[in-house]
């Protein structure tokens, strides 16, 4: 969703659905407080061409093969939520798949 520099309502709805289904939201963690900083981090990595470093960081923190597969699946679902996966999104999904699928 960030790779094409456009965040559609469908993509945000998909992220919210993933968050709701995950059970991560608690009284101490809210999706809305996380999405802003996470989006800024991804946008900076795309702008600075440091996506590999961002993926290295995530790769180092996610050890579970089940969680890794879920991460890739979620990325694919969000990218396709608006039914428009462009070349930049495909490229980023390829990088994510190489690490997490």
C-alpha positions as CSV (number, residue, x, y, z in Angstrom):
1,X,0.0,0.0,0.0
2,X,2.9,2.4,0.7
3,X,4.9,1.4,-2.4
4,X,2.5,3.0,-4.8
5,X,2.3,6.2,-2.6
6,X,-1.5,5.9,-2.3
7,X,-3.4,4.5,0.7
8,X,-7.0,3.6,-0.4
9,X,-9.9,3.2,2.0
10,X,-10.0,-0.4,1.0
11,X,-6.4,-0.9,2.1
12,X,-7.0,0.8,5.4
13,X,-10.1,-1.3,5.9
14,X,-8.1,-4.4,5.3
15,X,-5.5,-3.4,7.8
16,X,-8.2,-2.7,10.4
17,X,-9.7,-6.1,9.7
18,X,-6.4,-7.8,10.2
19,X,-5.8,-5.9,13.4
20,X,-9.3,-6.8,14.6
21,X,-8.9,-10.4,13.8
22,X,-5.5,-10.6,15.4
23,X,-6.7,-9.8,18.9
24,X,-3.7,-7.5,19.3
25,X,-5.8,-4.5,20.4
26,X,-5.9,-4.2,24.2
27,X,-6.3,-1.4,26.7
28,X,-2.6,-0.8,26.3
29,X,-2.3,-1.2,22.5
30,X,-4.5,0.5,20.0
31,X,-4.3,0.2,16.2
32,X,-4.8,3.9,15.7
33,X,-1.7,4.7,17.9
34,X,0.4,2.3,15.9
35,X,-0.5,3.0,12.3
36,X,0.9,6.5,12.2
37,X,4.4,5.7,13.4
38,X,4.5,2.5,11.4
39,X,3.4,4.3,8.2
40,X,6.0,7.0,8.7
41,X,8.8,4.3,9.1
42,X,7.8,2.6,5.9
43,X,7.5,5.8,4.0
44,X,10.9,6.9,5.1
45,X,12.4,3.6,4.1
46,X,10.8,3.9,0.6
47,X,12.0,7.5,0.2
48,X,15.5,6.8,1.4
49,X,15.8,3.5,-0.5
50,X,16.4,1.7,2.7
51,X,13.7,-1.0,2.4
52,X,16.3,-3.7,2.7
53,X,17.3,-2.3,6.1
54,X,13.7,-2.1,7.2
55,X,13.1,-5.7,6.1
56,X,16.4,-6.7,7.9
57,X,15.0,-5.1,11.1
58,X,11.6,-6.9,10.8
59,X,13.4,-10.2,9.8
60,X,15.5,-10.0,13.0
61,X,12.4,-9.6,15.2
62,X,10.1,-12.2,13.7
63,X,11.4,-15.7,14.3
64,X,8.1,-17.7,14.1
65,X,7.6,-19.3,10.7
66,X,3.8,-19.1,11.3
67,X,4.0,-15.4,12.0
68,X,6.4,-14.8,9.1
69,X,3.9,-16.5,6.7
70,X,1.0,-14.4,8.2
71,X,3.1,-11.3,7.7
72,X,3.5,-12.0,4.0
73,X,-0.1,-13.0,3.7
74,X,-1.3,-9.8,5.3
75,X,1.0,-7.7,3.1
76,X,-0.4,-9.4,0.0
77,X,-4.0,-9.0,1.2
78,X,-3.5,-5.2,1.9
79,X,-1.8,-4.6,-1.4
80,X,-4.6,-6.3,-3.3
81,X,-7.4,-4.8,-1.2
82,X,-8.0,-2.1,-3.8
83,X,-7.7,-4.5,-6.7
84,X,-4.8,-2.5,-8.0
85,X,-1.3,-4.0,-7.5
86,X,1.1,-1.9,-9.5
87,X,4.8,-2.7,-10.4
88,X,6.2,-1.0,-7.2
89,X,3.8,-3.0,-5.0
90,X,4.7,-6.2,-6.8
91,X,8.4,-5.5,-6.3
92,X,7.9,-4.8,-2.6
93,X,5.8,-8.0,-2.2
94,X,8.5,-9.9,-4.0
95,X,11.1,-8.6,-1.4
96,X,8.8,-9.5,1.4
97,X,8.0,-13.0,0.0
98,X,11.7,-13.7,-0.3
99,X,12.1,-13.2,3.4
100,X,8.8,-14.2,5.0
101,X,6.8,-16.6,2.8
